[in-house]
Amino acid sequence: MALDFEPGMSLFAVFDGHGGAEVARFCERHFINELRQDKEFKNINFEQALINVFLKIDKMLMTVDGKAELRKLVNGPKQSVVGVN
C-alpha cells in the first residue's frame, strides 16, 4: 500500500484475482508505479491514465518476464487489496 500516493489524492483498488491470485498480486506490485509513470496521469487526465495502465498491465502479464513473475507468485497470498492514498 502507498498511503501517500499524491498530495490531495486517494486511490483505492481491489484486484479480485479473476485471473488467479497471482494476477491480483502482480497488479498490486505494479499498478501504482505504472500509474505514476503514465503521461496522461501527469497531464491530469486520470480517466485515460487508468485505462492506459489497465491495458499496460495486461500487456505486461503476457511478456516472458511477466509470466515468470506470475509463476513465482502462484504460491503467494490468495487475496490482495491495494489502497493508495
Phi, psi and omega in degrees: 000145175236093185290334178256065185297298177212150179304127178071016184227135176236145176219129177237132182227139174242117177259104191278353173080032176306327179270007184113158181300328181293329177290319176300317180295318178302313179299318178302319182288329191248338190301311185299311181296319179295321179295314180299329182275345185291134183295327179290327175297316179295333178269011177062030173256077190293323180299311180293324178299316179297317177300313180303316184289321176301316179293321179295317178300318177304315179294319180299322180298333184270354180282165177302314180295319179298316179296322178296318179295320178300318178300322179291330184275350183305325182270007182278192180302150183268356173212150182219138174226133180242131173240131180235129181239000000 
